[in-house]
Amino acid sequence: MLEDLRARLDLVEPGVDVLPALVEALREALRAERSLAYGVDIGPERYQLSFLNYSGFSLEPQVAHATLDGFVGARRDPWGYFNPANPQPSQRNRELHFHAPGMEEPSPAPPRDDRFTLWKTLGVPMEEQARLQAHVRASVGGFLQEYGLARMMFLRVLVCEGPALLGWVGAMRSEPFNPRELNLLRELIPSLQRRLALDARLREGGMLHAALEAALEALGQAAYVVTSIGRVAFANSLGRARLEQDSGLVAEALKRHLRGEPIGTELTFSPLRITGAPAHYLAIVQGEPQKALARVHTLSSGWGLTAREMEVLGRLVRGESNKAIALHLGCAERTVEVHVTRILAKAQVESRSALIAKCFLAS
């Protein structure tokens, strides 16, 4: 059973969401009534749920996510027995067995094992135990009561990478978990840590890729990410337009750059250093905005643009957003949208990227 759970985490290819099936399998393996895995995005003013998977709860996904996100966002530190922004070192990547902090009456005691007793793991002295228990009951007791968890035993692990919480993973049931089940979760922790760390990096990588695309589009110049052998790994809309005219432009310029030969002033290359990956370069075509701006007046006359439309076109060529143009012109953003729509129609193109490319490539 442990090998099956490990395989779900270690062998499934990156990018596949393994947690829904894993949470279901973990519930079965631990003979639990419910199981749960969630992550917390830590912000300076508010916490936010980053992911949620569960089994055994009779809640619609949207309701479950909104409910737990609302609870997380209330920013109680600590909630439960840990601080999500900085879990205690004694709790990181370690299974913890305890009865719900919302309990009004004592439950059957967990198996006697001093290594895993609640207070020993939390590092709370005896005189502080009652105070912490009262605090936790006050902060989460109502939540646990509402969702039928207030009289259950919990077995969970805070999966961490250093001080960063990657996820809360655990199970709940009415009876204490036995040593075999504690051991199963303990042995699964390294695989959980590897997988959740990988998932976090993939999510961050997706955000970085989106940020790269937005940044290169905002340059207002043809730009490329190029491998060391001259393959264009990414190009913004202006870059793609230039490649259609001259597909070998970047590769030939990079060869000259790597040989230390002059390549003129049109293209500049900046190395991108990525640990564990071959060298890449950011290539930017210089001087294009000035040339395109010089064409704006001629193109505006040819397309029959009004003076205000010509001004909007000039700012579009600079890569400005509708909101920024509205601020410069002192008008509503909706007015700028109307101007852009009319310019697209007069230029006979369907998108602003095609419009900008037409300005850059016009003779």
GILIN-V701365 format. One record per residue. N is the residue number from 1. SS is DSSP state (H for helix, E for strand, L for the rest). OMEGA is omega in whole degrees, 0 to 359 (* if undefined). Layout:
BEGIN
n=N ss=SS omega=OMEGA
n=N ss=SS omega=OMEGA
END
This chain:
BEGIN
n=1 ss=L omega=178
n=2 ss=H omega=179
n=3 ss=H omega=178
n=4 ss=H omega=179
n=5 ss=H omega=178
n=6 ss=H omega=182
n=7 ss=H omega=179
n=8 ss=H omega=182
n=9 ss=H omega=190
n=10 ss=H omega=190
n=11 ss=L omega=179
n=12 ss=L omega=188
n=13 ss=L omega=179
n=14 ss=L omega=180
n=15 ss=L omega=177
n=16 ss=L omega=181
n=17 ss=L omega=184
n=18 ss=L omega=188
n=19 ss=H omega=180
n=20 ss=H omega=180
n=21 ss=H omega=181
n=22 ss=H omega=181
n=23 ss=H omega=177
n=24 ss=H omega=180
n=25 ss=H omega=180
n=26 ss=H omega=177
n=27 ss=H omega=179
n=28 ss=H omega=183
n=29 ss=H omega=181
n=30 ss=L omega=181
n=31 ss=L omega=183
n=32 ss=L omega=176
n=33 ss=L omega=181
n=34 ss=E omega=175
n=35 ss=E omega=190
n=36 ss=E omega=171
n=37 ss=E omega=179
n=38 ss=E omega=177
n=39 ss=E omega=182
n=40 ss=E omega=174
n=41 ss=E omega=188
n=42 ss=E omega=176
n=43 ss=L omega=183
n=44 ss=L omega=182
n=45 ss=L omega=188
n=46 ss=L omega=170
n=47 ss=E omega=182
n=48 ss=E omega=178
n=49 ss=E omega=180
n=50 ss=E omega=173
n=51 ss=E omega=180
n=52 ss=E omega=172
n=53 ss=E omega=183
n=54 ss=E omega=178
n=55 ss=E omega=177
n=56 ss=L omega=177
n=57 ss=L omega=179
n=58 ss=L omega=181
n=59 ss=L omega=173
n=60 ss=L omega=183
n=61 ss=H omega=182
n=62 ss=H omega=180
n=63 ss=H omega=180
n=64 ss=H omega=181
n=65 ss=H omega=181
n=66 ss=H omega=181
n=67 ss=H omega=182
n=68 ss=H omega=178
n=69 ss=H omega=177
n=70 ss=H omega=179
n=71 ss=H omega=178
n=72 ss=H omega=184
n=73 ss=H omega=179
n=74 ss=L omega=172
n=75 ss=L omega=173
n=76 ss=L omega=179
n=77 ss=L omega=350
n=78 ss=L omega=167
n=79 ss=E omega=189
n=80 ss=L omega=183
n=81 ss=L omega=180
n=82 ss=E omega=176
n=83 ss=L omega=184
n=84 ss=L omega=180
n=85 ss=L omega=181
n=86 ss=L omega=181
n=87 ss=L omega=179
n=88 ss=L omega=179
n=89 ss=H omega=181
n=90 ss=H omega=181
n=91 ss=H omega=185
n=92 ss=E omega=176
n=93 ss=L omega=181
n=94 ss=L omega=180
n=95 ss=E omega=179
n=96 ss=E omega=184
n=97 ss=E omega=183
n=98 ss=E omega=174
n=99 ss=E omega=188
n=100 ss=L omega=180
n=101 ss=L omega=178
n=102 ss=L omega=182
n=103 ss=L omega=174
n=104 ss=L omega=179
n=105 ss=L omega=180
n=106 ss=L omega=177
n=107 ss=L omega=174
n=108 ss=L omega=182
n=109 ss=L omega=175
n=110 ss=L omega=177
n=111 ss=L omega=181
n=112 ss=L omega=177
n=113 ss=L omega=187
n=114 ss=H omega=180
n=115 ss=H omega=189
n=116 ss=H omega=176
n=117 ss=L omega=186
n=118 ss=H omega=188
n=119 ss=H omega=177
n=120 ss=H omega=179
n=121 ss=H omega=180
n=122 ss=H omega=182
n=123 ss=L omega=182
n=124 ss=L omega=178
n=125 ss=L omega=186
n=126 ss=H omega=184
n=127 ss=H omega=181
n=128 ss=H omega=188
n=129 ss=H omega=182
n=130 ss=H omega=180
n=131 ss=H omega=180
n=132 ss=H omega=179
n=133 ss=H omega=180
n=134 ss=H omega=179
n=135 ss=H omega=182
n=136 ss=H omega=179
n=137 ss=H omega=180
n=138 ss=H omega=185
n=139 ss=H omega=185
n=140 ss=H omega=184
n=141 ss=H omega=180
n=142 ss=H omega=178
n=143 ss=H omega=181
n=144 ss=H omega=179
n=145 ss=H omega=184
n=146 ss=H omega=184
n=147 ss=L omega=171
n=148 ss=L omega=182
n=149 ss=L omega=190
n=150 ss=L omega=179
n=151 ss=L omega=183
n=152 ss=L omega=171
n=153 ss=E omega=179
n=154 ss=E omega=169
n=155 ss=E omega=186
n=156 ss=E omega=175
n=157 ss=E omega=171
n=158 ss=E omega=181
n=159 ss=E omega=187
n=160 ss=E omega=168
n=161 ss=E omega=191
n=162 ss=L omega=179
n=163 ss=L omega=185
n=164 ss=E omega=177
n=165 ss=E omega=176
n=166 ss=E omega=180
n=167 ss=E omega=173
n=168 ss=E omega=181
n=169 ss=E omega=180
n=170 ss=E omega=183
n=171 ss=E omega=182
n=172 ss=E omega=173
n=173 ss=E omega=185
n=174 ss=L omega=182
n=175 ss=L omega=177
n=176 ss=L omega=174
n=177 ss=L omega=184
n=178 ss=L omega=183
n=179 ss=H omega=179
n=180 ss=H omega=182
n=181 ss=H omega=174
n=182 ss=H omega=181
n=183 ss=H omega=180
n=184 ss=H omega=180
n=185 ss=H omega=180
n=186 ss=H omega=182
n=187 ss=H omega=182
n=188 ss=H omega=188
n=189 ss=H omega=180
n=190 ss=H omega=179
n=191 ss=H omega=176
n=192 ss=H omega=182
n=193 ss=H omega=180
n=194 ss=H omega=185
n=195 ss=H omega=181
n=196 ss=H omega=176
n=197 ss=H omega=178
n=198 ss=H omega=180
n=199 ss=H omega=180
n=200 ss=H omega=180
n=201 ss=H omega=178
n=202 ss=H omega=177
n=203 ss=H omega=179
n=204 ss=H omega=178
n=205 ss=H omega=177
n=206 ss=H omega=178
n=207 ss=H omega=180
n=208 ss=H omega=178
n=209 ss=H omega=178
n=210 ss=H omega=179
n=211 ss=H omega=178
n=212 ss=H omega=180
n=213 ss=H omega=181
n=214 ss=H omega=182
n=215 ss=H omega=181
n=216 ss=H omega=176
n=217 ss=H omega=183
n=218 ss=H omega=181
n=219 ss=L omega=185
n=220 ss=L omega=179
n=221 ss=L omega=175
n=222 ss=L omega=184
n=223 ss=E omega=185
n=224 ss=E omega=163
n=225 ss=E omega=190
n=226 ss=E omega=175
n=227 ss=E omega=183
n=228 ss=L omega=178
n=229 ss=L omega=173
n=230 ss=L omega=178
n=231 ss=L omega=178
n=232 ss=E omega=180
n=233 ss=E omega=179
n=234 ss=E omega=175
n=235 ss=E omega=174
n=236 ss=L omega=188
n=237 ss=H omega=178
n=238 ss=H omega=178
n=239 ss=H omega=179
n=240 ss=H omega=179
n=241 ss=H omega=179
n=242 ss=H omega=180
n=243 ss=H omega=177
n=244 ss=H omega=178
n=245 ss=H omega=183
n=246 ss=L omega=186
n=247 ss=L omega=182
n=248 ss=L omega=185
n=249 ss=H omega=187
n=250 ss=H omega=183
n=251 ss=H omega=181
n=252 ss=H omega=179
n=253 ss=H omega=179
n=254 ss=H omega=178
n=255 ss=H omega=180
n=256 ss=H omega=179
n=257 ss=H omega=182
n=258 ss=H omega=177
n=259 ss=L omega=181
n=260 ss=L omega=180
n=261 ss=L omega=178
n=262 ss=L omega=180
n=263 ss=L omega=181
n=264 ss=L omega=184
n=265 ss=L omega=187
n=266 ss=L omega=184
n=267 ss=E omega=172
n=268 ss=E omega=180
n=269 ss=E omega=175
n=270 ss=E omega=181
n=271 ss=E omega=175
n=272 ss=E omega=183
n=273 ss=L omega=179
n=274 ss=L omega=182
n=275 ss=L omega=176
n=276 ss=L omega=181
n=277 ss=L omega=177
n=278 ss=L omega=182
n=279 ss=L omega=173
n=280 ss=E omega=181
n=281 ss=E omega=170
n=282 ss=E omega=181
n=283 ss=E omega=181
n=284 ss=E omega=176
n=285 ss=E omega=184
n=286 ss=L omega=172
n=287 ss=L omega=184
n=288 ss=H omega=182
n=289 ss=H omega=181
n=290 ss=H omega=179
n=291 ss=H omega=181
n=292 ss=H omega=179
n=293 ss=H omega=179
n=294 ss=H omega=180
n=295 ss=H omega=187
n=296 ss=H omega=183
n=297 ss=H omega=181
n=298 ss=H omega=181
n=299 ss=H omega=181
n=300 ss=H omega=178
n=301 ss=H omega=181
n=302 ss=H omega=181
n=303 ss=H omega=180
n=304 ss=L omega=181
n=305 ss=L omega=173
n=306 ss=L omega=180
n=307 ss=H omega=180
n=308 ss=H omega=178
n=309 ss=H omega=177
n=310 ss=H omega=178
n=311 ss=H omega=178
n=312 ss=H omega=179
n=313 ss=H omega=179
n=314 ss=H omega=180
n=315 ss=H omega=174
n=316 ss=H omega=181
n=317 ss=H omega=177
n=318 ss=L omega=179
n=319 ss=L omega=182
n=320 ss=L omega=177
n=321 ss=L omega=177
n=322 ss=H omega=181
n=323 ss=H omega=180
n=324 ss=H omega=179
n=325 ss=H omega=180
n=326 ss=H omega=179
n=327 ss=H omega=180
n=328 ss=H omega=186
n=329 ss=H omega=180
n=330 ss=L omega=180
n=331 ss=L omega=179
n=332 ss=L omega=178
n=333 ss=H omega=179
n=334 ss=H omega=178
n=335 ss=H omega=178
n=336 ss=H omega=178
n=337 ss=H omega=178
n=338 ss=H omega=178
n=339 ss=H omega=181
n=340 ss=H omega=179
n=341 ss=H omega=180
n=342 ss=H omega=179
n=343 ss=H omega=179
n=344 ss=H omega=181
n=345 ss=H omega=181
n=346 ss=H omega=179
n=347 ss=H omega=179
n=348 ss=L omega=173
n=349 ss=L omega=187
n=350 ss=L omega=183
n=351 ss=L omega=180
n=352 ss=H omega=177
n=353 ss=H omega=177
n=354 ss=H omega=178
n=355 ss=H omega=180
n=356 ss=H omega=179
n=357 ss=H omega=180
n=358 ss=H omega=177
n=359 ss=H omega=182
n=360 ss=H omega=188
n=361 ss=H omega=180
n=362 ss=L omega=180
n=363 ss=L omega=*
END
